[in-house]
Amino acid sequence: MRPIGVFDSGVGGLSVLRALQVEMPLERFVYVADNAYAPYGEREDGLLRSRSHAIADYLIDSHHIKALVVACNTATAAAIHTLRAQYPELPIIGIEPALKPAAASSKTGVVGVMATRATLQSEKFNQLLKNLHGLATFVLQPCDGLADAIERSDQRRIENLCKQYTGAMGPFGDAVGAMDSLVLGCTHYPFISAELNQCIGNRVALIDGGGPVARQTLRVLEKLQLQKTAVADGPSTAAGTLFYSSGNTELLDSAVQRWLRKNTRSLALKAG
């Protein structure tokens, strides 16, 4: 009956929460948007680890969570190993850019990857890239400012940055040497699929990690016999999910309404 904790630097992790709710409709969730420190992709690893541990402590102490989902590629790369070391009894599931499924499904053998600079420079990402050597050619594009623009719902900036970054990557499509798949390596990016499709066309596959993370979370809970199976509390919806923000609560409420189609009133979480 205990909830699952989910956190991100801001509203991007709502894409993961959405996938979790679809995969596990009986579960309750507590979502923390650490938008006082957003975007994580432009922060130092030391701060990312400090914030990740502070949020984990809060979710464990105040909500007695049974599992933690790190719904942020940058935070996963910087802090997942220290979180698991600090809380060995807590199931902790992270997210990483979906390079492997993109490589497996690509017909041209060329895959684009859009992510934060911190994610692309992380040891975890580069080890993942090394493990997939020879399976595909990966075109990496750091997207400075894009997560922040999505966080602020700055439509003009979103459209301009999408054009800038996809234009810098090279040709998209099904021709030889073109990218026929684009990995969305930040949890914010699934929310701008329409803008990306305008830039690269509808025939390029957009691949994000929300679904795989949700399925992995379910597998972990089933293995540990922690999944909720009773229907006494009814299905979990955004109305039954607790939302917290360390920054602008109205911004989080607006994002929940826009992307989860639910009305909610998030609570303030002390940033320090």
PLY file of the C-alpha trace (Angstrom):
ply
format ascii 1.0
element vertex 272
property float x
property float y
property float z
element edge 271
property int vertex1
property int vertex2
end_header
0.00 0.00 0.00
3.01 2.33 0.30
3.55 4.80 -2.57
6.30 4.92 -5.16
8.50 8.01 -5.12
9.33 9.74 -8.42
11.52 12.80 -8.88
13.01 15.01 -11.57
14.52 18.45 -11.79
11.13 19.75 -12.86
8.18 18.84 -15.03
10.01 16.50 -17.43
9.60 13.51 -15.14
5.85 13.76 -15.66
6.45 11.84 -18.90
7.83 8.97 -16.81
5.04 9.31 -14.23
2.50 9.07 -17.05
4.07 5.79 -18.22
4.20 4.46 -14.66
0.51 5.20 -14.11
-0.41 3.41 -17.35
1.70 0.37 -16.44
0.60 0.25 -12.78
-2.85 1.84 -12.43
-3.38 0.54 -8.89
-0.26 2.16 -7.43
0.00 5.47 -5.58
2.80 7.91 -6.39
4.53 10.89 -4.84
6.12 13.17 -7.44
8.78 15.75 -6.57
9.77 18.47 -9.04
13.02 20.02 -7.84
12.52 23.06 -10.03
14.28 25.40 -7.59
17.41 23.80 -9.06
16.19 23.13 -12.61
17.51 22.36 -15.10
19.73 19.60 -13.71
21.51 19.33 -17.06
23.37 22.55 -16.35
24.42 21.70 -12.76
27.57 20.16 -11.32
27.58 16.48 -10.32
28.16 17.32 -6.65
24.99 19.37 -6.46
23.03 16.73 -8.36
24.08 14.06 -5.87
23.27 16.34 -2.93
19.80 17.15 -4.27
19.07 13.52 -5.19
19.94 12.35 -1.68
17.95 15.16 -0.05
14.85 14.25 -2.06
15.30 10.54 -1.39
15.60 11.25 2.34
12.40 13.31 2.23
10.44 10.66 0.34
11.63 7.88 2.65
11.12 9.76 5.91
7.88 11.59 5.09
6.11 9.20 2.73
7.66 5.80 3.53
8.04 4.97 -0.16
8.50 1.35 -1.22
10.51 2.22 -4.37
12.20 5.24 -5.92
12.18 6.14 -9.61
14.82 8.65 -10.66
12.91 10.15 -13.59
15.82 12.20 -14.88
18.63 11.06 -17.17
21.08 13.58 -15.73
20.36 12.68 -12.09
20.54 8.97 -12.90
23.97 9.41 -14.48
25.28 11.50 -11.59
23.71 9.89 -8.54
22.18 6.45 -9.09
25.26 4.63 -7.77
25.48 6.70 -4.59
21.72 6.44 -4.00
21.88 2.65 -4.22
24.86 2.56 -1.90
23.13 4.81 0.64
19.77 3.00 0.54
20.58 -0.68 -0.18
17.16 -1.92 0.99
15.19 0.44 -1.26
14.49 -0.56 -4.87
15.83 2.32 -6.98
15.13 2.49 -10.71
16.90 4.98 -12.93
16.49 6.06 -16.54
18.99 6.26 -19.36
18.75 7.25 -23.04
17.18 4.40 -25.02
20.16 3.81 -27.30
19.89 0.01 -27.44
16.26 -0.22 -28.64
16.92 2.62 -31.11
19.93 0.79 -32.56
17.95 -2.44 -32.77
15.06 -0.86 -34.68
17.04 1.45 -36.97
17.11 0.43 -40.64
19.69 3.00 -41.74
22.00 2.25 -38.82
22.23 5.93 -37.90
20.58 7.14 -34.69
20.31 10.70 -33.41
20.52 11.42 -29.69
19.29 14.65 -28.12
20.15 15.09 -24.43
21.53 17.53 -21.91
25.23 18.23 -22.05
25.70 16.73 -18.57
24.10 13.45 -19.67
26.23 13.18 -22.81
29.41 13.90 -20.86
28.65 11.47 -18.04
30.67 8.32 -17.46
27.48 6.25 -17.36
26.36 7.42 -20.80
29.76 6.91 -22.36
29.96 3.39 -20.97
26.54 2.70 -22.50
27.77 4.07 -25.81
30.90 1.91 -25.61
28.84 -1.22 -24.98
26.88 -0.57 -28.18
29.93 0.01 -30.38
29.35 -1.32 -33.86
25.58 -1.70 -33.55
24.83 1.76 -34.98
26.29 5.19 -35.61
25.11 7.62 -32.95
24.93 11.35 -33.67
25.04 13.15 -30.32
23.53 16.59 -29.83
23.75 18.51 -26.54
20.65 20.68 -26.21
21.55 23.57 -23.92
18.48 25.48 -22.77
15.85 23.17 -24.26
14.76 21.57 -20.98
14.55 25.02 -19.42
12.39 26.29 -22.29
10.03 23.32 -21.85
10.01 23.90 -18.08
8.85 27.46 -18.67
6.48 26.60 -21.56
8.34 29.13 -23.72
6.90 28.06 -27.08
8.90 30.38 -29.30
12.16 29.36 -27.66
11.20 25.67 -27.87
10.55 25.93 -31.60
13.75 27.88 -32.26
15.92 25.45 -30.27
14.34 22.43 -31.94
15.16 23.89 -35.37
18.68 24.79 -34.25
19.59 21.44 -32.75
17.96 19.13 -35.30
19.46 21.26 -38.09
22.93 20.83 -36.59
22.66 17.04 -36.46
22.46 16.27 -40.16
19.87 14.64 -42.43
16.89 12.73 -41.06
14.91 10.15 -43.01
15.25 6.71 -44.54
18.00 7.50 -47.06
21.42 5.89 -46.70
23.37 7.71 -44.00
20.33 9.54 -42.63
18.98 9.25 -39.10
15.75 7.27 -39.05
15.50 7.28 -35.24
15.87 10.03 -32.67
16.48 9.17 -29.01
14.94 11.67 -26.61
17.58 11.56 -23.89
15.86 13.93 -21.48
12.50 13.28 -19.85
11.33 16.76 -20.86
11.64 16.06 -24.59
8.66 13.67 -25.10
6.42 16.67 -24.44
7.70 18.42 -27.59
7.23 15.52 -30.01
5.02 17.68 -32.25
7.65 20.41 -32.51
10.37 17.85 -33.26
8.22 16.18 -35.92
7.79 19.55 -37.62
11.57 19.75 -37.91
12.45 16.18 -38.90
9.23 14.75 -40.34
6.77 12.16 -39.10
8.65 9.15 -40.46
11.51 9.40 -37.99
10.95 7.29 -34.88
11.06 9.22 -31.60
12.25 6.94 -28.81
12.14 7.80 -25.11
12.76 5.81 -21.93
9.48 6.27 -20.07
7.89 2.99 -21.11
10.97 0.83 -20.43
11.39 2.43 -16.99
7.75 1.76 -16.11
8.02 -1.87 -17.18
11.27 -2.31 -15.24
9.69 -0.79 -12.13
6.82 -3.25 -12.37
9.23 -6.18 -12.77
11.19 -5.09 -9.69
8.05 -4.72 -7.58
6.73 -8.10 -8.71
10.04 -9.79 -7.93
10.04 -8.32 -4.42
6.30 -8.89 -4.00
5.77 -5.19 -3.39
3.23 -4.46 -6.12
-0.27 -3.41 -5.15
-2.82 -6.00 -6.25
-5.92 -5.05 -4.27
-8.45 -2.68 -5.80
-9.73 -1.34 -2.50
-8.33 2.14 -3.13
-9.30 2.21 -6.78
-6.99 3.08 -9.66
-4.23 5.63 -9.20
-4.83 8.89 -11.04
-3.17 12.29 -10.89
-5.87 13.30 -8.40
-4.65 10.52 -6.10
-0.99 11.31 -6.69
0.79 13.79 -4.44
2.79 16.50 -6.20
5.54 18.59 -4.58
7.65 21.39 -5.97
10.75 23.00 -4.48
10.12 26.05 -6.67
7.09 27.36 -8.52
4.09 25.20 -7.61
1.88 26.92 -10.19
4.27 25.93 -12.94
4.02 22.27 -11.89
0.22 22.45 -11.63
0.04 23.93 -15.12
2.24 21.16 -16.52
0.14 18.44 -14.84
-2.99 19.94 -16.33
-1.43 20.33 -19.77
0.32 16.98 -20.10
-1.54 14.64 -17.72
-4.95 16.25 -18.29
-5.55 16.46 -14.54
-6.22 19.30 -12.16
-4.12 19.27 -9.03
-2.69 21.55 -6.37
0.94 20.76 -5.71
2.54 21.45 -2.34
5.65 23.46 -1.61
8.80 21.56 -0.68
11.58 23.44 1.07
14.44 23.71 -1.40
17.31 23.60 1.07
0 1
1 2
2 3
3 4
4 5
5 6
6 7
7 8
8 9
9 10
10 11
11 12
12 13
13 14
14 15
15 16
16 17
17 18
18 19
19 20
20 21
21 22
22 23
23 24
24 25
25 26
26 27
27 28
28 29
29 30
30 31
31 32
32 33
33 34
34 35
35 36
36 37
37 38
38 39
39 40
40 41
41 42
42 43
43 44
44 45
45 46
46 47
47 48
48 49
49 50
50 51
51 52
52 53
53 54
54 55
55 56
56 57
57 58
58 59
59 60
60 61
61 62
62 63
63 64
64 65
65 66
66 67
67 68
68 69
69 70
70 71
71 72
72 73
73 74
74 75
75 76
76 77
77 78
78 79
79 80
80 81
81 82
82 83
83 84
84 85
85 86
86 87
87 88
88 89
89 90
90 91
91 92
92 93
93 94
94 95
95 96
96 97
97 98
98 99
99 100
100 101
101 102
102 103
103 104
104 105
105 106
106 107
107 108
108 109
109 110
110 111
111 112
112 113
113 114
114 115
115 116
116 117
117 118
118 119
119 120
120 121
121 122
122 123
123 124
124 125
125 126
126 127
127 128
128 129
129 130
130 131
131 132
132 133
133 134
134 135
135 136
136 137
137 138
138 139
139 140
140 141
141 142
142 143
143 144
144 145
145 146
146 147
147 148
148 149
149 150
150 151
151 152
152 153
153 154
154 155
155 156
156 157
157 158
158 159
159 160
160 161
161 162
162 163
163 164
164 165
165 166
166 167
167 168
168 169
169 170
170 171
171 172
172 173
173 174
174 175
175 176
176 177
177 178
178 179
179 180
180 181
181 182
182 183
183 184
184 185
185 186
186 187
187 188
188 189
189 190
190 191
191 192
192 193
193 194
194 195
195 196
196 197
197 198
198 199
199 200
200 201
201 202
202 203
203 204
204 205
205 206
206 207
207 208
208 209
209 210
210 211
211 212
212 213
213 214
214 215
215 216
216 217
217 218
218 219
219 220
220 221
221 222
222 223
223 224
224 225
225 226
226 227
227 228
228 229
229 230
230 231
231 232
232 233
233 234
234 235
235 236
236 237
237 238
238 239
239 240
240 241
241 242
242 243
243 244
244 245
245 246
246 247
247 248
248 249
249 250
250 251
251 252
252 253
253 254
254 255
255 256
256 257
257 258
258 259
259 260
260 261
261 262
262 263
263 264
264 265
265 266
266 267
267 268
268 269
269 270
270 271
